[in-house]
Amino acid sequence: MLTAQITGWGKCMPPSVLSNHDLEQLVDTSDEWITTRTGIKERRISHVETSELAAVACHRALAAAGRTPDEVDLLLVATCSGDSVIPSTASVVQKLLGAPNAAAMDLNAACSGFVYGLVVGTNMIRGGTNRVVLVAGAEKLHHLTDFTDRTTCVLFGDGAGAVVLEAGEGTDGVLASDLGMDGSVGHILEVPVDGTQGDRGPIDPSTSGITMEGQEVFRRAVTKMGESAVLALQRAGVSLEEVDLLIPHQANIRIIDATARRLGIDESKVYVNIASYGNTSAATIPVALTEALEEGRIQPGDIVVMTAFGGGLTWGSLVYRWGDRVEPLGVSDVELPPPDRDTMELLKPNFEFFGLPEKLT
Ligand SMILES: CC(C)(COP(=O)(O)OP(=O)(O)OC[C@H]1O[C@@H](n2cnc3c(N)ncnc32)[C@H](O)[C@@H]1OP(=O)(O)O)[C@@H](O)C(=O)NCCC(=O)NCCS
């Protein structure tokens, strides 16, 4: 049977770091509060556009797969913080990569976007339409972050990850998946700006940043990620005991721990890197997958489950049986240009737009 197999993986994390101690200089918060409530210690702030983060991650994934950009026939960029409405971020990534044979589009399912992208790519392969699909998750969330709001500004970060998905034969690859959405509660996590709603007028900072009902999102995330993972496992005919590694969306360590507890999966089988990057939305899972492989956490034959939850409200899970190769075939020498400003300088446009954080006033 034709299957979709991950043959390459890569990430691109911008180098500028915003630590909890840096945030203590901006708003009324503490490293202790952020660490115990979220598990986050620091996050990255990008000096380049979302497309550039995605393109570097894609170059690295292609090198790991032993593929060149011209072999890609479909490019999916999962993002909710793309460069522009038109052209799509995928269009810019296609140009930056030099992938003229790739159809390309953005996919916005917020933090579930990468899992949605993997499912779309898998079915394009299974249907015989495509053979080499690049799926990226890339975000520049600091652009949407209001640093006058301590309840959200401590959570999010920037970054990108990507995988190459290829048509293959055998029993390795994507085994099953589950995707879902509850639009009736979409308003509990939103960024209203840049859409057609409302009258034309000056851009209002109060509708331009990420706002959310944190506890409500938290509660639904735990329930839905657990239910979705179980459904995908049932469809795959795989038991919870057979899972070797759970890669959950990295939104909050307490959401991750509660999801693992609900599933009865031991924490030793759960991949967590939220301390270093915070919530990078569609990028968390491909970045975590890349790091899990780099750290030897995935072995040939392993069952890997990815599960995500995000704005929409969306959720999605995917069950994957890893093949023989856990090492990259090659390494890309493509790098981001170095930042020309320090982290606080990178945040200045936000301060000018949303207002100065309380400790800078
Ligand atoms: C946002 C979140 C971390 C808040 O944690 P919480 O334990 O629910 O905290 P609460 O909202 O109950 O706030 C508790 C107190 O901490 C305060 N607080 C909020 N943010 C704070 C911060 N950064 N520093 C210090 N105190 C803070 C609140 O004002 C509140 O104070 P009060 O009791 O005096 O009113 C948590 O709800 C969460 O992670 N939700 C999911 C968010 C998410 O992952 N979204 C993306 C999904 S993909």
The ligand as an SDF file (V2000), in Angstrom:
LIG
                    3D

 48 50  0  0  0  0  0  0  0  0999 V2000
   -2.5820   31.6240   30.6020 C   0  0  0  0  0  0  0  0  0  0  0  0
   -2.3230   30.6540   31.7350 C   0  0  0  0  0  0  0  0  0  0  0  0
   -0.8430   30.3450   31.8410 C   0  0  0  0  0  0  0  0  0  0  0  0
   -2.7640   31.3140   33.0460 C   0  0  0  0  0  0  0  0  0  0  0  0
   -2.5550   30.4070   34.1240 O   0  0  0  0  0  0  0  0  0  0  0  0
   -3.6700   30.2130   35.2260 P   0  0  0  0  0  0  0  0  0  0  0  0
   -3.1290   29.2870   36.2150 O   0  0  0  0  0  0  0  0  0  0  0  0
   -4.9460   29.8470   34.5110 O   0  0  0  0  0  0  0  0  0  0  0  0
   -3.7350   31.6400   35.8470 O   0  0  0  0  0  0  0  0  0  0  0  0
   -5.0110   32.5920   36.0140 P   0  0  0  0  0  0  0  0  0  0  0  0
   -5.4410   33.0820   34.6760 O   0  0  0  0  0  0  0  0  0  0  0  0
   -5.9920   31.8910   36.8830 O   0  0  0  0  0  0  0  0  0  0  0  0
   -4.3760   33.7900   36.8130 O   0  0  0  0  0  0  0  0  0  0  0  0
   -3.9620   33.6240   38.1580 C   0  0  0  0  0  0  0  0  0  0  0  0
   -3.4270   34.9440   38.6570 C   0  0  0  0  0  0  0  0  0  0  0  0
   -2.1490   35.1730   38.0100 O   0  0  0  0  0  0  0  0  0  0  0  0
   -2.1670   36.4830   37.4220 C   0  0  0  0  0  0  0  0  0  0  0  0
   -1.3110   36.4740   36.2510 N   0  0  0  0  0  0  0  0  0  0  0  0
   -1.6560   36.2670   34.9640 C   0  0  0  0  0  0  0  0  0  0  0  0
   -0.5660   36.3500   34.1960 N   0  0  0  0  0  0  0  0  0  0  0  0
    0.4830   36.6040   35.0150 C   0  0  0  0  0  0  0  0  0  0  0  0
    1.8580   36.7780   34.7880 C   0  0  0  0  0  0  0  0  0  0  0  0
    2.4200   36.7070   33.5690 N   0  0  0  0  0  0  0  0  0  0  0  0
    2.6610   37.0020   35.8650 N   0  0  0  0  0  0  0  0  0  0  0  0
    2.1430   37.0690   37.1080 C   0  0  0  0  0  0  0  0  0  0  0  0
    0.8350   36.9060   37.3770 N   0  0  0  0  0  0  0  0  0  0  0  0
    0.0220   36.6750   36.3280 C   0  0  0  0  0  0  0  0  0  0  0  0
   -3.6150   36.7430   37.1060 C   0  0  0  0  0  0  0  0  0  0  0  0
   -3.8310   38.1230   36.9890 O   0  0  0  0  0  0  0  0  0  0  0  0
   -4.3000   36.1350   38.3060 C   0  0  0  0  0  0  0  0  0  0  0  0
   -4.2300   37.0520   39.3630 O   0  0  0  0  0  0  0  0  0  0  0  0
   -5.4610   37.2220   40.3710 P   0  0  0  0  0  0  0  0  0  0  0  0
   -5.6360   35.8740   41.0050 O   0  0  0  0  0  0  0  0  0  0  0  0
   -4.9800   38.2800   41.2890 O   0  0  0  0  0  0  0  0  0  0  0  0
   -6.6210   37.6240   39.5220 O   0  0  0  0  0  0  0  0  0  0  0  0
   -3.1160   29.3470   31.5480 C   0  0  0  0  0  0  0  0  0  0  0  0
   -4.4960   29.5810   31.7130 O   0  0  0  0  0  0  0  0  0  0  0  0
   -2.8940   28.7570   30.1990 C   0  0  0  0  0  0  0  0  0  0  0  0
   -1.7930   28.3280   29.8640 O   0  0  0  0  0  0  0  0  0  0  0  0
   -3.9630   28.6580   29.3590 N   0  0  0  0  0  0  0  0  0  0  0  0
   -3.8320   28.1150   28.0440 C   0  0  0  0  0  0  0  0  0  0  0  0
   -3.1970   29.1240   27.1860 C   0  0  0  0  0  0  0  0  0  0  0  0
   -2.7240   28.5500   25.9040 C   0  0  0  0  0  0  0  0  0  0  0  0
   -1.9840   27.6150   25.9310 O   0  0  0  0  0  0  0  0  0  0  0  0
   -3.1250   29.1290   24.8000 N   0  0  0  0  0  0  0  0  0  0  0  0
   -2.7290   28.7100   23.5230 C   0  0  0  0  0  0  0  0  0  0  0  0
   -3.4080   27.4360   23.2150 C   0  0  0  0  0  0  0  0  0  0  0  0
   -2.7820   26.7680   21.7730 S   0  0  0  0  0  0  0  0  0  0  0  0
  1  2  1  0
  2  3  1  0
  2  4  1  0
  2 36  1  0
  4  5  1  0
  5  6  1  0
  6  7  2  0
  6  8  1  0
  6  9  1  0
  9 10  1  0
 10 11  2  0
 10 12  1  0
 10 13  1  0
 13 14  1  0
 14 15  1  0
 15 16  1  0
 15 30  1  0
 16 17  1  0
 17 18  1  0
 17 28  1  0
 18 19  1  0
 18 27  1  0
 19 20  2  0
 20 21  1  0
 21 22  1  0
 21 27  2  0
 22 23  1  0
 22 24  2  0
 24 25  1  0
 25 26  2  0
 26 27  1  0
 28 29  1  0
 28 30  1  0
 30 31  1  0
 31 32  1  0
 32 33  2  0
 32 34  1  0
 32 35  1  0
 36 37  1  0
 36 38  1  0
 38 39  2  0
 38 40  1  0
 40 41  1  0
 41 42  1  0
 42 43  1  0
 43 44  2  0
 43 45  1  0
 45 46  1  0
 46 47  1  0
 47 48  1  0
M  END
$$$$
